[in-house]
Amino acid sequence: MATLFVDNLTVLDFSYLHAKRGLVGDSWIVDLELSGDLDDQSMVFDFGRIKKSIKHALDDIADHKLLAPADSEHLNVERIDDRLQLRWQYPNGEILMRAPESSSLLVPGMEVSKGAVTLYLTELVRASLPSNITEVLIRLREENTGTSPYYHYSHGLKKHDGNCQRIAHGHRSRIEIFENGRRSRYWEKLWADRWEDIYIGTEEDLEGTYYLDEIPHHRFRYTSEQGLFELMLPEDNCYLVASDSTVELLAEHIAKQLADEAPGKHFVVRAYEGVSKGALAEAGQMRI
């Protein structure tokens, strides 16, 4: 028996429902090992086929989706035609999403964890592989950010022509801020705290604010290529921006906010969107 491995096969950018934190954006790196007998090409499996088939399958199953624990007492699920309604009750209030069924994934179990998602993905991947492969090992891990602060955010991009248009997907993202040419841990920590487990919503997508058990909830609604998307969640877990929530505009937003909060200083912001990608922005002017 032989084993091959592929590190960093893909990155799953998604959001999930948590019993205490609510809506959480995250990014998990996927590593893969396949073990089995060699085929007629003296391979366990062709690397090119891994990227085309397995990576595609993993992305299609879990990437840019809202993951919910199917067996949790906090969750209520209703199917209406080709749309799915997920209702989540937690201490801060309620999260309600109505969206095309393809924009969410119900994971067996009481919580969305690396273990539960690993088991689910492994079974689906194993069923699609040739018979010479006898063992499949999938490892999900977070990016090692070292001492760099990071935040978890969720959002939706209604103008996107791909799966980013889904209203509740997210990222675990590093933030690097340079004040007058020097790295500022102070500002990085401030923004990491400000956007901890946050939903970044576009103001024009805000349909209104409603009170559930005296708790204000924001309701977002838009129609995009994949259909009608609706999301309601507690106001305290939302951050409104005047623009779309692309990483380019978020980096620009942070830079401008910094320049307003600390006039007379120059800022450069490296805002990440998940792992190893992001946008740069700068604002302000250093006083001489």
Secondary structure, DSSP 8 states (H G I E B T S, - for coil): -EEEEEEEEEEEEEEEEETTTEEEEEEEEEEEEEEE---TTS-SS-HHHIIIIIHHHHHHHHTTSEEEETT-TTEEEEEETTEEEEEEEETTEEEEEEEEGGGEEEESSSS--HHHHHHHHHHHHHTTS-TTEEEEEEEEE----TT--EEEEEE--TT-SSGGGSTTEEEEEEEEEEETTEE-HHHHHHHHHHTTTEEEEEGGGEEEEEEETTEEEEEEEEEETTEEEEEEEEGGGEEEESS---HHHHHHHHHHHHHHHSTT-EEEEEEESSSS-EEEEEEE----
